[in-house]
Amino acid sequence: GGGFPGIPLAIMFPETQFTLIDGTRKKITVVEEVVKAIGLENVTTRHTRAEDLKGHFDFVISRAVARLDKLVHWSFRLIRDKQQHPLPNGLLTLKGGDIKEEIKSLGRGSYTEVFPLTDFFDHPYFQEKCLVYVQW
């Protein structure tokens, strides 16, 4: 939502197609303006919510917009079956705080890996933040 992390990722990976969504018209309009202003040709925008999105994608990437079990529920039907990357298709999400209970609520049908952001960034903001990868 709001173009983050989609716009920075689209800049870093120009060979990859990104679909950015937001349920708030005002936010997606700003995202569209930024995409146009900086000339990102690998970005498509949609005014919709994840639970209403149609299509299939290799990865769903989000910020901490909901509990992990809800994110997986919304993402599951969007993930493409065909694998074409070294990392299997799945969900990548930025989460904060203690996420052990959220991971436990996913049950046994999924593989989860947690990457503390302090391994990459030395700033107090990232102390309790992590990137969570879920594959099912």
C-alpha positions as CSV (number, residue, x, y, z in Angstrom):
1,G,0.0,0.0,0.0
2,G,1.0,3.6,-0.6
3,G,3.8,2.5,-3.0
4,F,6.0,0.9,-0.3
5,P,7.7,-1.4,-0.7
6,G,6.6,-1.8,-4.3
7,I,8.1,1.3,-5.8
8,P,11.6,0.9,-4.3
9,L,11.5,-2.8,-5.4
10,A,10.5,-1.9,-8.9
11,I,13.4,0.5,-9.1
12,M,15.8,-2.1,-7.8
13,F,14.5,-4.9,-10.1
14,P,13.5,-3.3,-13.4
15,E,13.3,-6.7,-15.1
16,T,10.5,-7.7,-12.8
17,Q,6.8,-6.8,-13.2
18,F,5.1,-5.4,-10.0
19,T,1.4,-5.0,-9.4
20,L,0.8,-2.4,-6.6
21,I,-2.6,-2.2,-4.9
22,D,-4.3,0.0,-2.4
23,G,-7.9,0.1,-1.2
24,T,-7.7,3.9,-0.8
25,R,-8.3,5.8,-4.0
26,K,-6.2,8.8,-2.9
27,K,-3.2,6.6,-2.1
28,I,-3.2,4.7,-5.3
29,T,-3.6,8.0,-7.3
30,V,-0.4,9.2,-5.6
31,V,1.3,5.9,-6.4
32,E,0.2,6.3,-10.1
33,E,1.6,9.8,-10.2
34,V,5.0,8.7,-8.7
35,V,5.2,5.7,-11.1
36,K,4.5,8.0,-14.1
37,A,6.9,10.8,-12.9
38,I,9.9,8.5,-12.5
39,G,9.1,6.5,-15.6
40,L,8.6,3.0,-14.0
41,E,7.4,0.8,-16.9
42,N,7.4,-2.4,-14.8
43,V,4.6,-1.3,-12.5
44,T,0.8,-1.8,-12.8
45,T,-1.5,-0.2,-10.2
46,R,-4.9,-1.3,-9.1
47,H,-7.4,0.4,-6.8
48,T,-8.5,-2.7,-4.8
49,R,-8.0,-4.6,-1.6
50,A,-6.0,-7.9,-1.4
51,E,-9.1,-9.9,-0.7
52,D,-10.7,-8.7,-3.9
53,L,-7.6,-8.9,-6.2
54,K,-7.8,-11.1,-9.2
55,G,-4.8,-12.7,-10.9
56,H,-1.8,-15.0,-10.1
57,F,1.6,-13.8,-8.9
58,D,4.9,-15.4,-8.0
59,F,5.1,-13.5,-4.7
60,V,2.8,-11.4,-2.6
61,I,4.8,-8.7,-0.7
62,S,3.2,-6.6,2.0
63,R,3.9,-4.5,5.1
64,A,2.3,-5.5,8.4
65,V,-1.3,-4.8,7.3
66,A,-2.8,-7.7,9.2
67,R,-2.0,-10.8,11.3
68,L,0.0,-13.4,9.5
69,D,-2.8,-15.9,9.2
70,K,-5.0,-13.3,7.5
71,L,-2.2,-12.3,5.1
72,V,-1.8,-16.0,4.2
73,H,-5.5,-16.4,3.7
74,W,-5.7,-13.4,1.4
75,S,-2.5,-14.4,-0.5
76,F,-3.0,-18.2,-0.9
77,R,-5.3,-18.0,-3.9
78,L,-3.1,-15.3,-5.6
79,I,0.1,-17.4,-5.6
80,R,0.9,-19.0,-9.0
81,D,1.6,-22.7,-9.0
82,K,4.4,-22.6,-11.6
83,Q,7.8,-22.0,-10.0
84,Q,10.4,-20.0,-11.9
85,H,12.7,-18.6,-9.2
86,P,15.3,-20.2,-6.8
87,L,13.0,-19.1,-3.9
88,P,9.7,-20.9,-4.2
89,N,6.6,-18.6,-4.7
90,G,5.0,-17.4,-1.5
91,L,4.4,-14.4,0.8
92,L,7.0,-11.9,2.0
93,T,5.9,-9.5,4.7
94,L,7.4,-7.0,7.0
95,K,6.3,-7.6,10.6
96,G,7.1,-6.1,14.0
97,G,7.1,-7.4,17.5
98,D,7.0,-11.0,18.7
99,I,5.5,-13.0,15.9
100,K,5.9,-16.5,17.4
101,E,2.2,-16.8,18.1
102,E,1.3,-15.6,14.6
103,I,3.6,-18.2,13.0
104,K,2.2,-20.9,15.3
105,S,-1.4,-20.0,14.2
106,L,-0.4,-21.0,10.6
107,G,-0.3,-24.6,11.4
108,R,1.8,-27.4,9.9
109,G,0.9,-26.9,6.2
110,S,3.4,-24.1,5.6
111,Y,7.1,-23.4,5.7
112,T,8.1,-20.2,7.4
113,E,11.4,-18.4,7.7
114,V,12.1,-15.2,9.7
115,F,14.8,-12.7,8.9
116,P,15.5,-10.1,11.6
117,L,16.1,-6.7,9.9
118,T,18.8,-5.9,12.5
119,D,20.9,-8.3,10.5
120,F,20.8,-5.7,7.7
121,F,20.1,-2.3,9.3
122,D,21.7,-0.8,12.4
123,H,18.9,1.6,13.4
124,P,16.6,1.5,16.4
125,Y,13.5,1.5,14.2
126,F,14.4,-2.0,13.0
127,Q,15.0,-3.5,16.5
128,E,11.8,-5.5,16.5
129,K,11.1,-5.7,12.8
130,C,11.6,-8.8,10.6
131,L,10.9,-10.0,7.1
132,V,8.8,-13.2,7.2
133,Y,8.7,-15.6,4.3
134,V,5.8,-18.1,4.1
135,Q,5.5,-20.8,1.5
136,W,2.8,-23.4,1.4
